[in-house]
Amino acid sequence: MEIVYNLVVVLHLVGMAIIVGGYIAVLRAPKILPGMWHGALTQLVTGLALVGMRESGAVDGEEPLNHAKIGVKLVVALVVAVLVFRGRKRTDVPAGTVHAIGGLALLNVLVAAVWE
Ligand code: HEM
């Protein structure tokens, strides 16, 4: 099961790269790229899959999950997904919305890396 868990972690990192990389690519001319929607969905699906595998005891050698941290990440990821979904077919998305998407995705990276 460890190999499956590690592969889902890789997908989780790819989803993060799609959102954060997409945001950095449009920093000077803010807009929502179609891939950002796929990245946001990837984060929700793979994040919940990681939690499921950890909580079910299917993965050995991992510490117990911090539920407060996971709860914060889930709420932040849901806000990112809603913002991307609502703006994904529009050409007049305010720059602030795009910065909120990129900033919140980066906030989740910070939470993942810094919060024990
Ligand atoms: C924009 C959304 C998100 C971003 C950018 C993000 C980013 C990251 C990053 C960078 C890692 C570190 C991977 C590692 O080296 O171990 C990680 C781990 C993880 N994420 Fe996410 N994540 C997001 C959403 C979610 C969601 C919605 C969940 C679950 C509800 C979740 C659950 C997890 C879990 C369980 C881990 C591995 C355990 C840990 O390190 O705490 N993530 N995430």
Boltz pocket constraint, residues with backbone or C-beta under 6 A from the ligand:
constraints:
  - pocket:
      binder: B
      contacts: [[A, 9], [A, 12], [A, 13], [A, 16], [A, 19], [A, 43], [A, 44], [A, 46], [A, 47], [A, 48], [A, 50], [A, 51], [A, 70], [A, 73], [A, 74], [A, 76], [A, 77], [A, 80], [A, 104], [A, 105], [A, 106], [A, 108], [A, 109], [A, 112], [A, 113], [A, 115]]
      max_distance: 6.0
